[in-house]
Amino acid sequence: MVTSQPAGQAGAAGDAGAAGQDDAAGRDGLVDALAQAAFMTMAVLTRVAADNELSLTQLRVLAILRDRRLRMTALAGYLGLEKSTMTGLVDRAERRGLLQRAPSVSDGRAVDVFLSPAGAELAGRLSADIARTLSPTTSRLAPGQQRQLQALLEQMLSPRRDG
């Protein structure tokens, strides 16, 4: 919240204080907007997952594996799960016909996980459903603004490179 300055406090020091308050208010507004966007997006993801009898974590697995084949340990790392939890999750998805496992091409001792044809088809439908559900919100932005927002989000989410 930005407050007005007391009379007689104008000048460089007063301006710096006001600028600091404006920066804090801007950060608060950004954090609030990010939180609201996250809550709205999570509500969509949760509903789409539930409509397809998936947990949110299972939805994430399908999204992560949509364009790649990963070792079990790498997939567990993406999800922040222990290996034993990951094994159970993959077992259940494999029984549903959504995932498959095979020895790693580069290391026969490791196991890769990838989408089955049914899993790939479901992942495509889920992606389209999520895009369609988010469309009323994203379509408020012009195409150039959408690309700009995407670029900014990707920049925020990319790993930091300390030089």
N, C-alpha and C positions, 0 to 999 in steps of 0.2 A: 504494500500500500504506500503510495506516495503522499507525503504531507506537505503542506505549504511551509515556507520558511518564515520565521518570526521577522517582524519589521526590523530593518537595519542590519540584517545578516546577508545582504547581497554581496557579490564579489566573487573572487576566485575560490575561496574556501567554501562559500555557500553554494556556488555552482558545482564544485566537485562533490559536495554532499548530495545535491539533487541528482547529479548524474549517477552517483552510486546507488541512490534509491531507485532511479529509473532502471538501472541495470538489474537490480534485485527484482523489481517488479516484472521486468522482461523475462528473467530466468524463471520466476514463479509461473508466469503465463505459459512459457514454453513447457515446463514440467507438467502443468495442468493439462495442456493440449496433448502432450505425449501420453499421459496417463489416460485421458479420455479416449484417445485413438486406440490405445492398447486394450482398454476395456471393451470397446465396441468391436474390435477385431477378434478378441478372444471369445466374445459372445457368439459371433458368427462361426468361428472355428468349432466351438463347443457344440453348437446346434447342428452343424453339418456332420460332425463326427457322430453325434448321438443318432441323427437320422439314418446313418449307415451302420449302426450298431458297432461303433468303434469308440475306443477311449481317445482322449486328446493325444496321448503318447503314441497310440497306434496310427493316428492321422499324421503325426509328425514323422513317424518311420516311413510311411508311404511317400510323403513329400520329400524327405531326404533321399530316398532311394529311387526317386522318379527318374533321375538322369545319371545314376551311377551305381556301381557295385562296390560295396565296402566290406572290409573285414569286420567281424563282430566287435572287436575291441574299438575300432574307429567309430562304429555306429553307437556304441555305448558312450564314447567320448562326446559325440554330438549331442546326445540326450542327457548327459550327466548321470548315467546309471551305472550301477555295479554290474560286473560281468554276469553274475548269477541272475540278476533281475532281467538283464538283456536276454539271456538264454530263454527264460520263461516267456518273455514277450514274443520272441521270434518263434518259439515252439507253438504258441497259440495262433499266431498269424500263419504259420506254415500249415497247421491243421485246417485252417479256413481256406487254404489254397491261395493266399495272397503273397507269400514269400517262399523263396527257395534258398537252399544252402548248397555250397559246393566248395571243394578245396580251392584255396587261393591259387591263381595261375602263377604268381611270382614266388609263393612260399607254400608248398604242399602241406606244411604243418598247420597253417592258419586256415580259417574258414571264412569264406565270403558269403555275404547275404545280398540278395537281389530280388526284385519284383518278379513274380510269376506273371504269365500273360493275364490272368484274372486280376492280379494286383495292379498291373500296369493300366488295365482298362479302368479299374476302380479309381486309381490315382488321377487319371485324366478326367473322369466324371467329377471327382471331388474338387479338383482345381477349377473346372468350369463352374461348378455350383458356388464355390467361394467367390470367384470373380463376379458372377452374376449377382450374388447377394451383396457384395461390397459396391457394386456399380452405382447405386443411387448416391452414395457418398463420394466416390471417386469422380463421378461424372460432373460434379459441381465445379471441377477444375477443368480448364481448357487443356487440350492435348499437350501443349508446351509446358504448362504448369505441372501436369502429371509427370512428364519426363523429368522436370526439375526436382519435384518432390522425391521421385524414385532415386535420382542421383544423390540427393542430400541424405536420404535414408541409408543408401548403400555406403556413402562416405562415413556416416555415423557408426554403422555396424561393422565396417571393415576393421581388421586387426590394426592396432597402432603400430607404426614403424618409427621407433625412436632412433634418430640418427645421430 
